[in-house]
Amino acid sequence: MSEPTVTKPVKPSYDPVISADFPFESRFIDVFGSKMHFIDEGEGDTILFLHGNPTSSYLWRNIIPYLKPQGRVIAVDLIGLGKSDKPDIDYRFKDHSRYLEKFIELMGLKNITLVIHDWGSVLGLHYASRHENNVKGVAFMEAFVPPNVPFSSYESMGRIAPVFKKMRDPDVGPEMIMDCNVFIEGILPGSIMRELTEVEHDYYRAPFPDPKSRKPVYVFPNEIPIAREPEGTAKIIEDYSKWMLKTDMPFLHVYTSPGSFNPPSVAEWLAFHVKNMETSFVGGGLHYIQEDQPEAIGRAIADWRRRLYDKL
């Protein structure tokens, strides 16, 4: 695996328009007795945005306007994150998948174009591989995809290995993530090239005001398969990775440099090995690339989707 840099790249020579506003109506739906928050904009076939850890639908706020003219844009907060409820569950991958798939069923979502990131990529690709008839295409970024994930060892993770070792330590991890809130205060802003404004940072802080509320954030790093642990998510990622190599599903991989989980070397591998794979380089970025390159990401997905629908 290419090792991500520990310092931020040089700031681009232009400043894309990035707004802290979230100008969408909040909606809620009851799923297994808990409220899941989502936004629902536009009309037509579904464009479903899935975020990861520790973010929410807020991550997509500056990308949604580029896709809204093309269909019904839905961005959901995973259970336990964003404005969704925090029921007393384990927050393992199987829990998130169960809630998300029930959400899709209750909402009656059809002909879905998935736009996915981080753990949202695992949820989205797992769903697409088992519901091909309901998914028209998948656009992904900083995703858990081959050839890097599942990780064969901590060493294969490069420079991010030490922090993951600490987060997965049963004594150190809870203190880091739940007590010190390291994901929100350190990892999130440290994985964005520009500086988050206080308004933006506070929006990400809001769902996690105390240690108890951060349980979902703590569980996610422990679900990343490293040396086949845990076995469950290792198999899920291996299964959809095999599916990606044989399916006719259209894909778009949006990537940056240096990137984190998906450096340019991963984009090259995917372009060579996956059928119907388009790639779009959108500039400098680390992991939460939506906060650095929203305009480029939005335009890339909109252009890809236009070509996709021209073919269908």
GIRA-V738427 format. One line per field, one symbol per residue. phi: phi as a letter, one per 20 degrees, with the letter a starting at -180 (. if undefined). A space follows every 10 residues. Layout:
phi->???
//
This chain:
phi->.feffedfff fffcdffcde fcecffccce clncedebdb cncoffddec ecedeaggge gedggfdgfe reeccdeggn cleffdfecf mfgfffffff ffgffffmfc ledeccblff fffffffffd cgfdceacdc bldecfeedf ffafffemfe ggfffffeff efggffeeee lfffecfgff dcfeefffff fffffgfcfb ggfeggfffg ffeffclmcf fgfgfgffff fffgfcfegf ccdebccemc fcfgffffff feddfledcc edofrddeff edcfffffff ffffffffff ee
//
